[in-house]
Amino acid sequence: MPETSVPETLPALPSTVDEALLDSYSRTVSWVASQLLPSVVALRVGEGSRRPGGAGSAVVISADGMLVTSAHVVEALPRGTTTFTTGEEVPFEVVGTDRLSDLAVVRAAGDRYQPARLGDASRLKVRQLV
């Protein structure tokens, strides 16, 4: 059986076309992330209580503070604290959960939030990156 070894040199760099495509993809991902960043929050549940706490993330879905998160993040307690990317912290309360889909809706105090702009799934094509 022939002996295998690690090559001493790295593979050749991609062609200019491949580099351009990757760069275009990277720019698109970076742009989408910058657009969503104001709509993503960190959640903390159960700090200062006797019940075990948790943490997770959520996405703003309406300007009046409605957020969607995973149900398992908020299942222990009905309230907690959100932290926005600006550093602002506000309390939240659980509005409802669905354990089967592992989704929950919570409401952050306040009414000045930037909802995430969601896509239209009917416009997707088979094998399209999402």
N, C-alpha and C positions, 0 to 999 in steps of 0.2 A: 504494500500500500504506500503511495507516495506521501512524503512528509509535507504538511501544510505549514505555511509561515505567514506572518503579518507582512504586508508589503512595506518596503522601506520608504517609498514615496507615496504621497497622497494622490488620489485620483485627480485628473485634470479638472480645472474649473469649468462650469457650464458655459455653453455658447452664449454669445451676446443676446440672442433672442430669449434663451432661458433666463438669463439674468434680468432682462427687461420685464419678463412676465412675473418673476418672483418679486422684483421691486414694485411692480404695479400691485400685486397681491398684498405685499407688506404695507404699501401706502393705503390701500383700501381698509385693511384690518385696523391700522392705526387711526384712520379717520372715523371708522365706526366706533372704536373704543372711546375716542375723544367726544363723540356725540352722546354716548351712553353714560359716561362718567358722572355727570350731574344727577343722573336718575338711579344710581346704584347706592345703596346704603348698607352699613353693617348693623346687625341686630345683636343685642345682648339681652339675655333673658335670665331672670332669677338672681341677679346680683343683690347681695344683702338679705336674701331670704334663706330659710332653712332648707328649702328644696334645692336640688341640684340645678344649676343654671346651664345655659348653653349659648351658642353663638352661631351666626349664619349671616347670610346676605339677603337682600330683597331688592326689588325693582319698583320704582314709582310708576303707577299706572294711571293716576289722576292728580290734578293740581291740588285737590283738597286733602292729600295725604294718604290716599289708598295705595298700599304696597302689596305685592305678591311675593311670597316666600315659600319655603318647604314646610309642610305641616309638622314634620318631626322637630324642626327648630323651635317651634313655639308650643309644643304639646304639653310641656311641664307647667307652664304658668301663662295666665291670660294677658300679661303686660310685660313691658321691658323698655329698653332704650334704643333709639336709632342714632347712628352717627353718620352724617353726610360727609362727602369728600371735602367739604369746606371746614370740617371740624365741628360744625354745629351738632349738638346733641339735643334730641327731643324725645319725650316719652311716646310709646305706642301702646295700643290695645288690640287684642285679637278680635276680629270681626267674625270670622268663620274659618273652619278647617274641613278638609276632605281627606281623611286618612287613606282612602283607596288610591287616590291620585297623588297623594303626598303634597298637596297644595294648600296654602292658607292665605287669607287676606287679612291684613292688619291696617290700622289707621294711625298714622303719625299725627301728633298734635300740630295744628297750623294749616295754612291753606295757600302756600306760595311755592309749591314744588313743581319741578319740571318733569312731566311724565315722559317715559321712554317712548320713542316713536317705533311702533311695532310694524313688522312687515305684513305682507298679504300672501298667505300660504298658497292661494290659488294661482299665483303667478310663478311658482317654483316649477322647475323641470326635473325630471328623473336624473339622478346623479349630480345635481347641482350642489356645490358647497354652500352650506348655510351657517 
